[in-house]
Amino acid sequence: MKIKIVIAVFAVVWLILLARIYQLTIKSNTYYESLAKQNIVKKEWILPVRGEILDRHGKPLAINKIGFKLLVDAHLSPKRRKPELERAIKEIVRDFPDLNATKLRKRYLRIDSPYRHDPIVVVKFLPYEAVLPHYTELSRKPHVKIEPTTKRYYPYGDMTAHVIGYVGKANEREMSRDRVAKLTMITGKSGLERYYNRFLEGEPGYRMVKVSAFNEKVATLKTVMPKEENDITLHLDMDLQAFIADWFKKHGLSGVAIVMRTDGAVLAAGSFPAYDPNAFVSGISRRLWKKIIENLNHPFTNKLIHGLYPPGSIIKPGVALAFIDSRKVSPYTKFYCNGAIELGKTVKHKFRCWKSWGHKETDMIKAIRESCDVYFYKGSLLTGINKIAEELRKMGFGKKTGIDLPNEFIGVVPDKNWKVTKYGQPWYMGETLNSAIGQGYVLVTPMQVARYTALLATGRLPRPRLAKILAGKPLPAELEDVLSEREKRALPLIRRAMYEVCNHPKGTAYSTLHDCKVKVAGKTGTAQVIGIPQEEKKRMKESELAYYHRSHAWLTTYGPYRRPKFVVTVLIEHGGHGGSAAGPVTKAIYDWLVDRGYITR
């Protein structure tokens, strides 16, 4: 019996051993075969070159400068090999004395580890012309490697900063979402660089390389080249963009200027002052960053889509259409303006017109031409805030324009529900009056204003677009039909009023635009940034106010008047009156468009 038990135990043990041998030799063959291949075949990524951004004439706005990066072999950091690391760094600094040896050493030691076998980048970029005289010598130095690389460069610097944006080092979150950014360590941070980042960065290629036990390449087994058909051509005209930027700099102005075709193609878009995006590509210094963020004119803010401003009187043509659509006010309704109206039974609250002695008997054309506040006060009381807000939202306010820039702001178009939701408070009649003249809670972006102006000019609401050609294909215009039939029938009257703003002797923009090389229509706006106390008997002049208390100056126009092709929207921060502050640059832009053949007289 004992012999049988011993035999049975031996049989079980042998069966287990045979099963394990079968598992290791037969079943696990695929696993160990793939593991062995990993030990002899290495996948090397071939990084794509980031696409360039060009203006409509092919001028480069974002390019890749060719240069070299310097690498040092791994595993030189242990004490017994330290002389080799010091020698390698010393030789690099001898050829490039502007480099800091201490920083190179720290960068190397931070990355080096027993598990890293690839050379370590100690210098990310050196210009081609700087490296070329030393190239042969560098190639022969032990433990030092030299490889070609590129660096993003913006030839026009701050002139295109808020449109083009910039690239920078990708963070962990960005790399987890984008495999190309994980390889290149670079991603778009703002502007078009961010909006079209996935397109611009292309698709990486790779090569399968056979290596020895010492990690030396033996043969290349397969190569797949990266996909790099990723350039973008814009509608932007860099000559016009530079012309506008120079104007703002020359006159020391802060604000925004937009030149857009009525179908949404953006020819120029500037936010001023700006910053040099090249400073961010390799990492900005703390000193320069502090200087930028402490500038009270906010050069880092993209005011085109992130600047929220009260629109002031430029909102009046849209409010007039709301009056007409409500059927409470006709185009021919007249209101008497004596310089102010009062609300309130016990405590009288005065709402003033900008013209203290009033406009007298005023119809819709005169109210828009001379920007009569009292006309819009009285009309808004009949129409109501909810109807006004509904129509303004149809015209593109309180929503994104859809322009190809990231993180666009939507602004504020208030009504009764909005105030209850946001503040838990009822709506007051006086707030309707303020909203009707573009003050109070109303906030818009300059890009929304340009889009709204195109709607007034053509009857259709465009989607603003910077990119013209993507992947070799033109991008079509996108236009919405948003106006009611009643509003469409009223548009000729609104356009006539806007024409008189710029061409009638009593128009608010007549002094600067009546002798423009092309007849234009538009609307001025003076948007207050501080309230005027009720006890103030006489309104102070803008020139008497402290700079940051002065109103923002708006002027939004389209031209030619009879065949609208272009919209020009200008905002001068703390500029005072719209016509006098924004008029000269607006006229200069239209004259430029005529001189360059964009507009024929």
C-alpha positions as CSV (number, residue, x, y, z in Angstrom):
1,M,0.0,0.0,0.0
2,K,2.8,2.4,0.9
3,I,4.5,1.7,-2.4
4,K,1.3,2.6,-4.3
5,I,1.1,5.9,-2.4
6,V,4.7,6.8,-3.2
7,I,4.2,5.9,-6.9
8,A,1.0,8.1,-6.9
9,V,2.9,11.0,-5.4
10,F,5.7,10.7,-8.0
11,A,3.0,10.5,-10.7
12,V,1.3,13.6,-9.6
13,V,4.6,15.5,-9.3
14,W,5.6,14.5,-12.8
15,L,2.3,15.4,-14.2
16,I,2.6,18.9,-12.6
17,L,6.2,19.2,-14.0
18,L,5.1,18.1,-17.5
19,A,2.1,20.5,-17.4
20,R,4.5,23.4,-16.5
21,I,7.0,22.4,-19.2
22,Y,4.1,22.4,-21.7
23,Q,2.9,25.8,-20.5
24,L,6.4,27.3,-20.8
25,T,7.4,25.8,-24.1
26,I,4.2,25.7,-26.0
27,K,1.5,27.9,-24.5
28,S,3.8,30.8,-23.6
29,N,5.7,30.7,-26.8
30,T,3.8,33.7,-28.3
31,Y,4.4,35.8,-25.2
32,Y,8.1,35.1,-24.9
33,E,8.6,35.5,-28.7
34,S,7.1,39.0,-28.6
35,L,9.2,39.8,-25.5
36,A,12.3,38.7,-27.3
37,K,11.4,40.8,-30.3
38,Q,11.1,43.8,-28.0
39,N,14.6,43.1,-26.9
40,I,16.0,43.2,-30.5
41,V,13.5,45.5,-32.3
42,K,13.1,49.1,-31.3
43,K,10.5,51.5,-32.5
44,E,11.8,55.1,-33.1
45,W,9.3,57.9,-33.6
46,I,9.8,60.3,-36.5
47,L,8.4,63.6,-35.3
48,P,6.4,65.7,-37.8
49,V,7.3,69.3,-38.5
50,R,4.6,71.6,-37.3
51,G,2.6,73.2,-40.1
52,E,3.2,76.9,-41.0
53,I,0.6,79.6,-40.8
54,L,0.5,82.0,-43.8
55,D,-1.4,85.1,-44.6
56,R,-3.6,85.4,-47.8
57,H,-0.5,86.4,-49.9
58,G,1.7,83.6,-48.6
59,K,3.6,85.7,-46.0
60,P,4.7,83.4,-43.1
61,L,3.2,84.3,-39.8
62,A,4.3,81.2,-37.9
63,I,7.3,79.2,-39.1
64,N,9.8,76.7,-37.8
65,K,13.4,77.9,-37.5
66,I,15.9,75.3,-38.3
67,G,18.6,74.6,-35.7
68,F,20.2,71.9,-33.6
69,K,19.9,70.3,-30.2
70,L,22.8,69.0,-28.1
71,L,22.6,65.7,-26.3
72,V,24.9,63.9,-23.8
73,D,25.1,60.1,-23.4
74,A,23.2,58.7,-20.4
75,H,24.8,57.1,-17.3
76,L,27.5,59.7,-16.9
77,S,26.2,61.0,-13.6
78,P,27.6,58.4,-11.1
79,K,30.7,59.7,-9.2
80,R,33.0,57.2,-10.9
81,R,32.0,58.6,-14.3
82,K,31.6,62.3,-13.3
83,P,34.8,63.5,-15.0
84,E,33.3,62.4,-18.4
85,L,30.1,64.5,-17.8
86,E,32.1,67.5,-16.7
87,R,34.3,67.1,-19.8
88,A,31.4,66.9,-22.1
89,I,29.7,70.0,-20.6
90,K,33.0,71.9,-20.6
91,E,33.5,71.2,-24.3
92,I,30.0,72.4,-25.2
93,V,30.4,75.6,-23.2
94,R,33.7,76.3,-24.8
95,D,32.1,76.4,-28.2
96,F,29.0,78.3,-27.0
97,P,30.2,80.6,-24.2
98,D,26.6,82.1,-23.7
99,L,25.5,78.7,-22.3
100,N,25.5,78.2,-18.5
101,A,27.5,75.1,-17.5
102,T,25.7,74.9,-14.1
103,K,22.2,74.9,-15.8
104,L,23.3,72.3,-18.3
105,R,24.6,70.0,-15.5
106,K,21.4,70.4,-13.5
107,R,19.3,69.6,-16.5
108,Y,21.3,66.5,-17.2
109,L,21.2,65.2,-13.6
110,R,17.5,65.8,-13.3
111,I,16.7,63.5,-16.2
112,D,19.5,60.8,-16.0
113,S,18.6,57.5,-14.3
114,P,19.8,53.9,-14.5
115,Y,16.7,53.1,-16.5
116,R,17.3,55.7,-19.2
117,H,19.5,54.6,-22.1
118,D,18.8,57.3,-24.7
119,P,21.0,60.4,-24.8
120,I,19.8,63.4,-22.7
121,V,19.0,66.7,-24.3
122,V,21.0,69.5,-22.5
123,V,20.5,72.2,-25.1
124,K,17.0,72.3,-26.7
125,F,17.8,74.7,-29.5
126,L,20.8,76.5,-31.1
127,P,20.4,78.5,-34.3
128,Y,21.7,76.8,-37.5
129,E,24.1,79.6,-38.3
130,A,25.6,79.5,-34.7
131,V,26.2,75.7,-34.8
132,L,27.4,75.3,-38.4
133,P,31.0,76.5,-37.7
134,H,31.4,74.0,-34.9
135,Y,29.4,71.1,-36.4
136,T,32.2,68.9,-37.5
137,E,34.1,69.3,-34.2
138,L,31.0,68.7,-32.1
139,S,30.2,65.5,-34.1
140,R,33.6,64.0,-33.1
141,K,33.4,64.8,-29.3
142,P,32.9,61.7,-27.1
143,H,29.5,61.5,-25.4
144,V,28.2,64.5,-27.2
145,K,25.5,64.1,-29.8
146,I,24.1,66.8,-32.2
147,E,20.7,66.4,-33.9
148,P,18.7,68.7,-36.1
149,T,15.5,70.3,-34.6
150,T,13.1,73.2,-35.1
151,K,11.8,76.0,-33.0
152,R,8.6,77.9,-33.5
153,Y,9.1,81.5,-34.6
154,Y,6.7,84.4,-35.2
155,P,8.3,86.8,-37.7
156,Y,5.8,89.7,-36.9
157,G,6.0,89.4,-33.1
158,D,3.3,91.3,-31.3
159,M,1.5,92.4,-34.5
160,T,-0.2,89.0,-34.7
161,A,0.1,87.8,-31.1
162,H,-3.6,87.5,-30.3
163,V,-4.6,86.0,-33.6
164,I,-1.8,83.5,-34.2
165,G,-1.1,82.8,-30.5
166,Y,1.9,80.8,-29.5
167,V,3.1,77.3,-28.6
168,G,4.7,76.2,-25.4
169,K,5.7,73.2,-23.3
170,A,2.9,70.7,-23.0
171,N,1.7,69.9,-19.5
172,E,0.7,66.5,-18.2
173,R,-3.0,67.0,-19.0
174,E,-2.3,68.1,-22.5
175,M,0.1,65.2,-23.1
176,S,-2.4,62.7,-21.8
177,R,-5.0,63.9,-24.4
178,D,-2.6,64.3,-27.3
179,R,-0.1,61.6,-28.3
180,V,1.8,63.9,-30.6
181,A,2.2,66.5,-27.9
182,K,3.5,63.7,-25.7
183,L,6.2,63.0,-28.3
184,T,7.1,66.6,-29.2
185,M,6.5,68.0,-25.7
186,I,5.0,71.1,-27.5
187,T,1.4,72.2,-28.0
188,G,-0.6,75.2,-29.0
189,K,-1.4,77.4,-26.0
190,S,-3.5,80.2,-27.5
191,G,-4.9,81.7,-30.7
192,L,-4.9,79.7,-33.9
193,E,-2.0,77.7,-32.6
194,R,-4.3,76.2,-30.1
195,Y,-7.6,76.1,-32.1
196,Y,-6.0,74.2,-34.9
197,N,-3.3,72.4,-32.8
198,R,-4.3,68.9,-33.9
199,F,-4.2,69.8,-37.5
200,L,-0.9,71.8,-37.3
201,E,1.1,69.2,-35.4
202,G,0.5,66.5,-38.1
203,E,0.9,62.8,-37.6
204,P,4.2,61.2,-36.4
205,G,6.0,58.5,-38.4
206,Y,8.2,55.8,-37.1
207,R,11.0,53.4,-38.0
208,M,11.4,49.8,-36.7
209,V,15.1,49.3,-35.9
210,K,17.0,46.1,-35.0
211,V,19.4,46.7,-32.1
212,S,22.1,44.7,-30.4
213,A,22.4,43.8,-26.8
214,F,24.4,47.1,-26.4
215,N,21.5,49.1,-27.8
216,E,23.4,49.7,-31.1
217,K,21.4,49.9,-34.3
218,V,22.0,46.9,-36.6
219,A,19.4,47.4,-39.3
220,T,16.3,49.4,-40.2
221,L,13.4,47.0,-40.8
222,K,10.5,49.4,-41.6
223,T,10.0,53.2,-42.1
224,V,6.7,55.1,-42.1
225,M,7.1,58.8,-42.8
226,P,5.2,61.4,-40.8
227,K,2.1,63.2,-42.4
228,E,2.9,66.9,-42.7
229,E,0.4,68.4,-45.2
230,N,-0.6,70.7,-42.4
231,D,-0.1,74.4,-43.4
232,I,-2.9,76.9,-42.9
233,T,-3.6,79.9,-45.1
234,L,-5.5,82.8,-43.5
235,H,-7.8,85.5,-44.9
236,L,-5.5,87.9,-43.0
237,D,-3.6,90.5,-45.0
238,M,-0.4,91.1,-43.1
239,D,0.2,94.5,-44.7
240,L,-3.2,95.7,-43.4
241,Q,-2.6,94.1,-40.0
242,A,0.8,95.9,-39.7
243,F,-0.7,99.2,-40.9
244,I,-3.3,99.1,-38.1
245,A,-0.7,97.9,-35.5
246,D,1.6,100.8,-36.4
247,W,-1.3,103.3,-36.2
248,F,-2.2,102.2,-32.6
249,K,1.5,102.3,-31.5
250,K,2.1,105.6,-33.1
251,H,-0.8,107.2,-31.4
252,G,-0.3,105.3,-28.1
253,L,-3.8,103.8,-28.2
254,S,-5.3,100.8,-26.4
255,G,-8.2,98.9,-27.9
256,V,-9.3,96.8,-30.9
257,A,-9.6,97.0,-34.6
258,I,-11.3,94.5,-36.9
259,V,-11.6,94.5,-40.7
260,M,-13.9,91.8,-41.9
261,R,-15.6,91.0,-45.2
262,T,-19.4,90.9,-44.8
263,D,-19.3,87.2,-45.4
264,G,-17.1,86.7,-42.2
265,A,-13.6,86.5,-43.7
266,V,-11.3,88.5,-41.3
267,L,-8.7,90.5,-43.1
268,A,-7.2,92.1,-40.0
269,A,-7.8,91.7,-36.2
270,G,-5.7,93.5,-33.7
271,S,-5.9,93.7,-29.9
272,F,-3.7,96.5,-28.5
273,P,-1.3,96.6,-26.8
274,A,0.1,93.2,-27.4
275,Y,3.0,91.0,-26.4
276,D,5.8,89.2,-28.3
277,P,4.7,85.5,-28.5
278,N,8.3,84.4,-29.2
279,A,9.1,85.0,-25.5
280,F,6.8,82.1,-24.6
281,V,8.1,79.4,-27.0
282,S,11.1,78.5,-24.9
283,G,9.7,79.7,-21.5
284,I,9.2,83.3,-20.5
285,S,11.3,84.8,-17.7
286,R,9.6,85.9,-14.4
287,R,10.7,89.5,-14.9
288,L,9.1,89.8,-18.4
289,W,5.9,87.9,-17.2
290,K,5.5,90.3,-14.3
291,K,5.9,93.3,-16.6
292,I,3.2,92.0,-18.9
293,I,0.6,91.1,-16.2
294,E,1.1,94.4,-14.3
295,N,0.5,96.5,-17.4
296,L,-2.9,98.3,-16.8
297,N,-3.7,98.1,-20.5
298,H,-3.7,94.3,-20.4
299,P,-1.5,93.3,-23.3
300,F,-2.0,89.6,-22.6
301,T,-5.8,89.8,-22.9
302,N,-7.2,89.0,-26.3
303,K,-9.7,91.8,-26.4
304,L,-11.1,90.6,-29.7
305,I,-13.0,87.8,-28.0
306,H,-12.2,88.1,-24.3
307,G,-12.7,91.9,-23.9
308,L,-16.2,92.5,-22.4
309,Y,-17.4,96.1,-22.9
310,P,-20.6,98.0,-22.6
311,P,-21.5,98.7,-26.3
312,G,-23.0,102.1,-25.7
313,S,-24.9,103.6,-28.6
314,I,-23.6,101.2,-31.3
315,I,-26.4,98.9,-30.0
316,K,-29.1,101.4,-31.0
317,P,-29.7,100.2,-34.6
318,G,-30.4,96.7,-33.3
319,V,-32.6,98.1,-30.5
320,A,-34.5,100.1,-33.2
321,L,-35.2,96.8,-35.1
322,A,-36.5,95.3,-31.9
323,F,-38.9,98.3,-31.5
324,I,-40.2,97.8,-35.0
325,D,-40.6,94.0,-34.6
326,S,-42.6,94.6,-31.4
327,R,-45.1,96.7,-33.4
328,K,-45.0,99.1,-30.4
329,V,-42.9,101.7,-32.2
330,S,-43.0,102.3,-36.0
331,P,-40.1,103.7,-38.0
332,Y,-42.0,107.0,-38.2
333,T,-42.9,107.3,-34.5
334,K,-41.6,110.5,-33.0
335,F,-40.6,111.2,-29.4
336,Y,-39.8,114.6,-27.9
337,C,-36.3,114.9,-26.3
338,N,-35.8,117.8,-23.9
339,G,-32.4,116.4,-22.6
340,A,-33.7,113.9,-20.0
341,I,-36.6,111.8,-18.7
342,E,-37.5,111.1,-15.1
343,L,-38.8,107.8,-13.5
344,G,-40.2,107.2,-10.1
345,K,-43.2,108.4,-8.1
346,T,-41.7,109.5,-4.8
347,V,-38.0,109.7,-5.7
348,K,-37.4,111.0,-9.1
349,H,-34.5,109.4,-11.0
350,K,-33.2,111.3,-14.0
351,F,-32.0,109.6,-17.1
352,R,-30.1,112.0,-19.3
353,C,-29.4,112.3,-22.9
354,W,-25.9,113.1,-23.9
355,K,-27.1,116.4,-25.4
356,S,-28.2,118.3,-22.3
357,W,-30.5,120.7,-24.2
358,G,-32.2,117.8,-26.1
359,H,-32.9,116.8,-29.7
360,K,-36.5,118.1,-29.7
361,E,-38.9,116.2,-32.0
362,T,-37.1,113.0,-33.0
363,D,-37.9,110.1,-35.3
364,M,-35.9,106.9,-35.7
365,I,-33.5,108.1,-38.4
366,K,-32.7,111.3,-36.5
367,A,-32.3,109.2,-33.2
368,I,-29.7,107.0,-34.8
369,R,-28.0,109.7,-36.7
370,E,-27.6,112.0,-33.7
371,S,-27.6,109.2,-31.1
372,C,-30.6,110.5,-29.1
373,D,-30.8,108.6,-25.8
374,V,-34.3,109.9,-24.8
375,Y,-35.8,108.4,-28.0
376,F,-34.5,105.0,-27.0
377,Y,-35.5,105.5,-23.4
378,K,-39.1,106.1,-24.4
379,G,-39.2,103.4,-27.0
380,S,-37.8,100.8,-24.6
381,L,-40.5,101.5,-22.1
382,L,-43.1,100.6,-24.7
383,T,-41.2,97.6,-26.1
384,G,-40.0,96.0,-22.9
385,I,-36.6,94.5,-22.0
386,N,-37.6,90.9,-22.8
387,K,-38.4,91.7,-26.5
388,I,-35.2,93.8,-26.8
389,A,-33.1,91.0,-25.3
390,E,-34.7,88.4,-27.6
391,E,-33.9,90.4,-30.7
392,L,-30.3,91.3,-29.7
393,R,-29.6,87.6,-29.1
394,K,-30.8,86.8,-32.6
395,M,-28.3,89.4,-33.8
396,G,-25.4,87.5,-32.3
397,F,-25.1,89.1,-28.8
398,G,-24.9,87.0,-25.7
399,K,-23.5,84.0,-27.6
400,K,-20.3,82.9,-29.3
401,T,-19.6,84.2,-32.8
402,G,-18.0,80.8,-33.7
403,I,-14.7,82.4,-34.8
404,D,-11.8,80.0,-35.0
405,L,-10.2,81.1,-31.8
406,P,-10.3,79.3,-28.5
407,N,-12.3,80.1,-25.3
408,E,-14.5,82.8,-26.8
409,F,-16.6,84.8,-24.3
410,I,-20.3,85.2,-24.7
411,G,-21.0,88.5,-23.0
412,V,-24.3,89.5,-21.4
413,V,-27.7,90.4,-22.8
414,P,-29.9,90.9,-19.7
415,D,-33.6,90.4,-19.3
416,K,-35.9,89.8,-16.3
417,N,-35.2,86.1,-16.0
418,W,-31.4,86.7,-16.3
419,K,-31.4,89.0,-13.3
420,V,-33.6,86.7,-11.2
421,T,-31.3,83.8,-12.0
422,K,-28.0,85.7,-11.4
423,Y,-28.9,88.0,-8.5
424,G,-32.2,86.8,-7.2
425,Q,-33.6,90.3,-7.7
426,P,-36.5,91.8,-9.7
427,W,-35.9,93.8,-12.8
428,Y,-36.4,97.6,-12.6
429,M,-37.7,99.9,-15.2
430,G,-34.6,102.1,-15.1
431,E,-32.5,99.0,-16.0
432,T,-34.5,98.8,-19.3
433,L,-33.6,102.3,-20.1
434,N,-29.9,101.7,-19.5
435,S,-30.0,98.5,-21.5
436,A,-31.6,100.3,-24.5
437,I,-28.6,102.6,-24.9
438,G,-26.0,99.8,-24.4
439,Q,-25.2,100.5,-20.7
440,G,-26.1,98.8,-17.4
441,Y,-25.6,95.0,-17.5
442,V,-25.1,94.8,-21.3
443,L,-21.6,93.5,-22.2
444,V,-20.3,92.6,-25.7
445,T,-17.1,91.6,-27.4
446,P,-15.7,93.5,-30.4
447,M,-16.0,90.4,-32.6
448,Q,-19.7,90.3,-31.8
449,V,-20.1,93.9,-32.8
450,A,-18.3,93.3,-36.1
451,R,-20.6,90.4,-36.8
452,Y,-23.7,92.4,-35.9
453,T,-22.6,95.2,-38.2
454,A,-22.3,92.7,-41.1
455,L,-25.9,91.7,-40.3
456,L,-27.1,95.3,-40.6
457,A,-25.2,95.7,-43.8
458,T,-26.5,92.5,-45.6
459,G,-29.4,91.1,-43.6
460,R,-27.5,87.9,-42.9
461,L,-25.4,87.0,-39.8
462,P,-21.9,85.6,-40.8
463,R,-19.6,83.4,-38.8
464,P,-16.2,85.2,-38.6
465,R,-13.4,83.1,-40.0
466,L,-9.6,83.6,-39.9
467,A,-8.6,80.4,-41.8
468,K,-9.1,80.5,-45.5
469,I,-7.5,77.3,-46.7
470,L,-7.2,74.1,-44.5
471,A,-5.6,70.9,-45.8
472,G,-5.5,72.5,-49.3
473,K,-9.3,73.1,-49.3
474,P,-11.0,76.5,-49.1
475,L,-13.3,76.9,-46.2
476,P,-16.8,78.1,-47.2
477,A,-18.6,81.1,-45.8
478,E,-21.3,80.4,-43.2
479,L,-24.3,82.8,-43.1
480,E,-27.5,82.7,-41.1
481,D,-30.9,84.2,-41.9
482,V,-32.0,85.4,-38.5
483,L,-34.2,88.5,-39.0
484,S,-38.0,88.5,-39.2
485,E,-39.7,89.7,-42.4
486,R,-40.7,92.9,-40.6
487,E,-37.1,93.6,-39.6
488,K,-35.9,92.9,-43.2
489,R,-38.3,95.4,-44.5
490,A,-37.0,98.0,-42.0
491,L,-33.4,97.5,-42.8
492,P,-33.2,100.1,-45.6
493,L,-34.3,102.7,-43.1
494,I,-31.7,101.6,-40.5
495,R,-29.0,101.7,-43.2
496,R,-30.1,105.2,-44.2
497,A,-29.8,106.3,-40.6
498,M,-26.3,104.7,-40.4
499,Y,-25.3,106.4,-43.6
500,E,-26.3,109.8,-42.2
501,V,-24.2,109.1,-39.0
502,C,-21.1,109.3,-41.3
503,N,-22.3,111.7,-44.0
504,H,-24.9,114.1,-42.6
505,P,-23.6,117.3,-41.1
506,K,-25.4,116.5,-37.8
507,G,-24.1,112.8,-37.8
508,T,-22.0,111.8,-34.9
509,A,-19.2,110.6,-37.2
510,Y,-19.5,113.3,-39.9
511,S,-16.4,115.2,-38.9
512,T,-14.0,112.3,-39.5
513,L,-15.7,110.2,-42.1
514,H,-17.6,112.5,-44.5
515,D,-14.5,112.9,-46.7
516,C,-13.5,109.2,-46.7
517,K,-12.4,107.8,-50.1
518,V,-15.5,105.6,-50.0
519,K,-19.0,106.3,-48.7
520,V,-19.6,104.3,-45.5
521,A,-22.4,103.8,-43.0
522,G,-21.9,103.3,-39.3
523,K,-22.7,104.0,-35.7
524,T,-20.7,105.6,-33.0
525,G,-20.8,104.7,-29.3
526,T,-19.5,106.3,-26.1
527,A,-19.6,103.6,-23.4
528,Q,-19.4,104.8,-19.9
529,V,-17.1,103.0,-17.5
530,I,-18.3,104.8,-14.4
531,G,-21.8,106.1,-13.5
532,I,-22.7,109.8,-13.4
533,P,-24.1,110.7,-9.9
534,Q,-27.7,112.1,-9.9
535,E,-26.5,115.2,-8.1
536,E,-24.2,116.0,-11.0
537,K,-26.0,119.0,-12.6
538,K,-23.6,119.4,-15.5
539,R,-22.0,116.4,-17.2
540,M,-18.2,116.6,-17.2
541,K,-16.3,116.6,-20.4
542,E,-14.5,113.4,-21.2
543,S,-11.2,115.3,-21.4
544,E,-11.8,116.5,-17.8
545,L,-12.0,112.9,-16.4
546,A,-9.1,110.8,-15.2
547,Y,-7.9,108.6,-18.1
548,Y,-9.2,105.3,-16.7
549,H,-12.6,107.0,-15.9
550,R,-13.1,108.1,-19.5
551,S,-15.6,106.3,-21.7
552,H,-14.7,103.7,-24.3
553,A,-15.0,105.0,-27.8
554,W,-16.8,102.8,-30.4
555,L,-17.2,103.2,-34.1
556,T,-18.5,100.3,-36.2
557,T,-19.0,100.8,-39.9
558,Y,-19.6,99.1,-43.2
559,G,-18.7,100.1,-46.8
560,P,-19.2,100.9,-49.5
561,Y,-22.6,102.0,-48.5
562,R,-24.6,100.8,-51.5
563,R,-22.6,97.5,-52.1
564,P,-21.4,96.5,-48.6
565,K,-18.2,94.5,-48.8
566,F,-16.3,95.3,-45.6
567,V,-17.0,95.9,-41.9
568,V,-14.5,98.0,-39.9
569,T,-15.1,97.9,-36.1
570,V,-12.8,100.0,-33.9
571,L,-12.8,100.3,-30.1
572,I,-10.5,102.8,-28.4
573,E,-10.3,102.1,-24.7
574,H,-10.9,105.3,-22.6
575,G,-11.0,107.2,-25.9
576,G,-14.0,109.4,-25.0
577,H,-16.3,110.0,-27.9
578,G,-16.6,107.4,-30.6
579,G,-16.5,109.6,-33.7
580,S,-13.5,111.7,-32.7
581,A,-11.4,109.0,-31.1
582,A,-12.1,106.0,-33.4
583,G,-12.9,108.0,-36.6
584,P,-9.4,108.8,-37.8
585,V,-8.2,105.2,-37.7
586,T,-11.4,104.0,-39.3
587,K,-11.0,106.5,-42.2
588,A,-7.3,105.5,-42.6
589,I,-8.4,101.8,-42.9
590,Y,-11.0,102.5,-45.6
591,D,-8.5,104.7,-47.5
592,W,-6.0,101.9,-47.3
593,L,-8.5,99.4,-48.7
594,V,-9.3,101.8,-51.6
595,D,-5.6,102.4,-52.3
596,R,-4.8,98.6,-52.3
597,G,-7.7,97.8,-54.7
598,Y,-9.9,96.0,-52.2
599,I,-12.6,98.7,-52.8
600,T,-13.1,100.4,-56.2
601,R,-14.7,103.8,-56.2
